[in-house]
Amino acid sequence: MPAKSAAPSLAPMPANGASSIIYLGTPEIAVAPLQALVAAGCNIQLVITRPDTRRGRGKQTSACPVKQAALELGLRVSDSLEELVAMSAQNPNLLGMVIAYGAIIPMDILSVVPMINVHFSLLPRWRGAAPVERAILAGDAKTGVCIMRIVEGLDQGEVYSRSEVSISATDTLESLRKKLVDASLPLLISGVKNGVGHGVDQTGEVSYAKKISADELRIDWSTSAVQIDRLIRVGGAYTNIAGKRIKIVSAKISSNISANQTPGAVSVISKHECEVATSDGVISLTEVQPEGKSVMTVEVWLNGARIETGAVFG
């Protein structure tokens, strides 16, 4: 029998900084790092994003936020990973930088192009697709940013640098992501210009941040006010009232006590407020989005919703 070929090894990292960058990213969260790298004078040779997506029911497609930003910056854009391999042969001091790209980088590319990833957690806690959301839902007091090596295993690479970020009781997914992006920028720029240095293997308990499902976003009013508040701060939380779905865009934990109230029952209602009982307290709604309508304040919604005390959400 012929001998098995050895598994491909990872491409070596540029020792003293990278002369050229290939940037891989897709959503809005990856726009600010791209802009910061360009502003810092880093040489972005190519930006790779996911292919344009179809918009609405027609055949029109729309570019992702990173592609739009890259074109505005005058950068070359592609949706093909194959260009990475061709460019690596021409530039031995090339570095791939991945921020929320949205697809797995195959080993045959990692073997010729060294790649780092910006991961928004303190690894090995919250490996996976939704680390920021999971940190909020778990009530973590802190999270952070790790600049790590991309390897074949999910978020298992060595960590080159990290920065801790505190999570406040009022942080939303959007506000916490901004904190994390801001914390990542000096680490990224230093890694490009000075080199990433020696990595450190991840140690500690591993946890996985699976993608948030639609079922998880349905509010269970029989859980605690704290847990419901966390879910609302993640974004997309919804419930039902009078047979119609409604998103709870923002809310706050009320100081009122809801003794012997059915979870989900409206405990306080007026022209300006709507408070809903939970298993151990009360949630006061501040912004909502009724089915088929735009986001509105609770006052505007109550003006036409005709909700009464005793009505039950869910």
C-alpha positions in Angstrom: 0.0 0.0 0.0 1.3 3.5 -0.8 2.2 5.6 2.3 -0.2 8.2 3.5 0.7 11.7 2.6 1.4 14.0 5.5 -1.3 16.4 6.6 -0.6 19.9 5.3 1.0 22.3 7.8 0.0 25.9 8.4 1.8 28.6 6.5 4.4 30.5 8.6 3.4 33.9 10.0 5.3 37.0 8.8 8.0 37.5 11.4 8.2 41.3 11.5 4.9 42.4 10.2 3.1 42.0 7.0 3.8 44.0 3.9 0.4 43.1 2.3 -3.0 42.2 3.7 -5.9 40.2 2.3 -9.0 41.2 4.3 -11.9 38.8 4.6 -15.2 40.1 6.1 -18.8 40.5 5.3 -21.2 42.2 7.8 -21.3 45.7 9.3 -19.2 44.7 12.3 -16.2 44.1 10.0 -16.4 47.6 8.3 -14.7 49.7 11.1 -11.6 47.4 11.3 -11.1 47.7 7.5 -11.4 51.5 7.6 -9.0 51.7 10.6 -6.3 49.5 8.8 -6.5 51.7 5.7 -6.3 54.9 7.8 -3.2 53.5 9.6 -1.5 53.0 6.2 -1.7 49.2 6.0 -1.5 47.8 2.5 -4.8 46.1 1.8 -4.2 44.3 -1.5 -7.6 42.6 -1.7 -10.9 42.4 0.1 -12.8 39.1 0.0 -16.5 39.0 1.0 -19.3 36.6 0.6 -21.2 36.9 -2.8 -23.8 39.5 -3.3 -27.2 38.4 -2.0 -30.6 38.7 -3.8 -32.8 41.5 -2.5 -36.5 41.1 -2.2 -38.4 39.0 -4.7 -36.7 40.3 -7.8 -33.4 39.4 -9.4 -31.6 42.5 -8.0 -28.6 41.7 -5.8 -27.1 43.9 -3.1 -23.5 44.1 -1.9 -22.6 43.4 1.8 -21.5 46.2 4.0 -17.8 45.3 3.8 -17.9 45.3 0.0 -19.6 48.6 -0.1 -17.0 50.1 2.3 -14.1 48.6 0.3 -15.3 50.0 -3.0 -15.7 53.4 -1.3 -12.1 53.1 -0.2 -10.9 52.3 -3.7 -9.9 48.7 -2.8 -10.1 45.7 -5.0 -12.9 43.3 -4.1 -13.6 39.6 -4.9 -15.8 36.8 -3.6 -13.3 34.1 -4.6 -10.9 32.5 -2.1 -8.9 31.1 -5.0 -7.3 34.5 -5.5 -5.6 34.1 -2.1 -3.4 31.2 -3.4 -2.3 33.1 -6.5 -1.4 36.1 -4.5 0.6 34.1 -1.9 3.0 32.9 -4.6 3.8 36.5 -5.5 4.1 37.8 -2.0 5.8 35.7 0.7 5.0 38.4 3.4 1.3 38.2 3.0 -1.2 38.0 5.8 -4.9 37.0 5.7 -7.1 38.8 8.2 -10.6 37.4 8.9 -13.4 39.3 10.7 -16.9 37.8 10.5 -16.3 36.4 7.0 -19.1 33.9 7.3 -17.5 30.8 5.8 -14.8 28.2 6.8 -11.4 28.7 5.3 -10.2 25.3 3.9 -6.9 23.8 5.0 -5.4 24.0 1.5 -5.6 27.8 1.7 -4.3 27.9 5.3 -1.3 25.9 4.3 -0.2 28.6 1.9 -1.6 31.9 3.4 -1.1 32.6 7.2 -4.3 33.8 8.6 -5.5 35.5 11.8 -9.0 36.0 13.1 -10.6 38.6 15.4 -12.8 36.6 17.8 -15.1 38.5 20.1 -14.7 36.5 23.3 -12.0 35.5 25.8 -11.2 32.2 24.3 -11.7 29.3 25.0 -15.0 30.6 26.4 -17.6 31.1 23.6 -16.0 29.6 20.6 -18.4 29.6 17.6 -20.8 31.8 15.8 -22.5 34.0 18.4 -20.0 34.8 21.2 -21.3 38.3 22.0 -24.9 37.2 22.2 -24.1 34.2 24.4 -22.0 36.4 26.8 -25.0 38.7 27.3 -27.5 35.9 27.7 -25.2 34.1 30.3 -24.9 37.3 32.3 -21.1 37.4 31.9 -19.5 40.3 33.7 -16.7 40.6 31.0 -15.8 39.4 27.6 -13.1 40.5 25.2 -11.2 40.3 21.9 -8.7 37.7 20.9 -6.4 37.9 17.9 -5.9 34.3 17.1 -4.5 32.0 14.5 -7.0 30.3 12.1 -6.6 26.6 12.2 -8.7 23.7 10.9 -10.6 23.3 14.2 -13.3 25.8 15.2 -11.7 28.7 17.0 -9.0 26.5 18.4 -5.9 28.4 17.2 -3.2 29.9 19.4 -3.9 33.4 20.7 -1.5 36.2 19.9 -3.1 39.1 21.9 -6.2 39.8 23.8 -8.1 42.7 25.5 -10.8 42.4 28.1 -14.0 44.4 27.9 -16.6 44.8 30.7 -20.3 44.1 30.1 -22.6 46.6 31.7 -26.2 45.8 32.8 -27.5 48.0 30.0 -25.3 46.8 27.1 -27.1 45.8 24.0 -25.7 43.5 21.3 -25.0 46.7 19.3 -23.3 48.6 22.1 -21.2 45.7 23.2 -20.1 44.9 19.7 -18.9 48.5 19.3 -16.9 48.2 22.5 -15.3 45.0 21.2 -14.5 46.4 17.7 -12.9 49.5 19.3 -10.8 47.2 21.5 -9.6 45.2 18.5 -8.3 48.0 16.4 -4.9 48.7 18.2 -4.3 45.0 18.4 -4.9 44.5 14.7 -2.8 47.5 13.6 0.1 46.4 15.8 -0.1 42.9 14.5 0.1 44.0 10.9 2.9 46.5 11.4 5.0 44.8 14.1 4.1 41.1 13.7 1.8 39.1 15.9 4.6 37.6 18.0 4.5 34.2 19.7 1.0 32.7 20.2 -0.2 31.1 23.4 -2.3 27.9 23.5 -5.8 28.3 24.8 -6.3 27.0 28.3 -9.4 26.7 30.5 -12.9 25.5 30.2 -14.2 25.4 26.6 -17.8 26.6 25.9 -19.5 27.0 22.5 -21.6 29.9 21.3 -24.1 28.4 18.8 -26.1 30.6 16.6 -29.2 32.1 18.3 -32.3 30.4 17.0 -35.8 32.0 16.4 -37.2 29.8 19.1 -34.7 31.1 21.6 -35.8 34.7 20.8 -39.4 34.0 21.8 -39.9 35.5 25.3 -40.9 33.0 28.0 -42.6 35.3 30.5 -42.3 32.5 33.2 -38.6 33.1 33.4 -37.0 35.8 35.5 -37.1 39.5 34.7 -33.3 39.5 34.5 -33.2 36.8 31.9 -35.9 38.4 29.8 -34.1 41.7 30.0 -30.9 40.0 28.7 -32.8 38.4 25.8 -34.3 41.8 24.8 -30.8 43.4 24.9 -29.6 40.7 22.5 -32.1 41.9 19.9 -35.0 40.3 18.1 -37.0 39.1 21.1 -40.6 38.7 20.4 -43.9 37.6 21.9 -47.6 37.6 21.0 -50.5 39.8 22.1 -54.1 39.6 20.9 -53.1 37.0 18.4 -50.3 39.1 16.8 -46.6 38.9 17.0 -44.7 41.9 18.5 -41.0 42.5 18.9 -39.9 44.0 22.2 -37.1 46.3 21.0 -36.1 47.8 24.3 -37.3 47.5 27.9 -36.2 47.9 31.5 -36.7 46.0 34.7 -39.3 47.8 36.8 -38.9 48.4 40.5 -42.6 47.4 40.9 -43.4 44.0 42.4 -45.9 41.8 40.7 -47.3 39.6 43.5 -49.4 36.6 42.4 -49.6 37.8 38.8 -49.7 35.4 35.9 -46.4 35.6 34.0 -47.0 37.6 30.8 -50.0 39.5 32.3 -50.1 43.3 31.9 -49.7 44.5 35.5 -49.6 48.3 34.9 -51.1 50.1 31.9 -51.5 53.8 31.2 -51.0 56.2 28.2 -47.3 56.1 28.8 -46.3 52.7 30.2 -47.0 49.0 29.9 -45.5 46.7 32.5 -45.6 43.0 32.1 -45.3 40.4 34.9 -42.5 37.8 34.9 -41.9 34.9 37.3 -40.2 37.1 39.8 -40.7 40.7 38.8 -41.9 43.2 36.1 -40.6 44.3 32.7 -41.5 47.8 31.6 -41.7 48.1 27.8 -40.1 51.2 26.1 -39.9 50.4 22.4 -41.8 47.8 20.4 -42.3 46.8 16.8 -45.8 45.4 16.0 -46.1 42.9 13.2 -45.8 44.6 9.8 -44.9 48.0 11.3 -41.9 50.1 12.2 -40.3 50.4 15.6 -42.2 52.8 17.8 -42.2 54.0 21.4 -44.5 52.2 23.8 -46.6 55.4 24.1 -47.3 55.5 20.4 -48.1 51.8 20.3 -50.5 52.1 23.3 -52.3 54.9 21.6 -53.7 52.5 19.1 -53.3 49.0 20.6 -56.1 49.2 23.1 -54.3 47.0 25.7 -56.0 46.6 29.1 -54.8 45.5 32.5 -55.0 41.7 32.7 -54.2 41.2 29.0 -51.6 38.5 28.6 -48.5 38.4 26.4 -47.4 35.1 24.9 
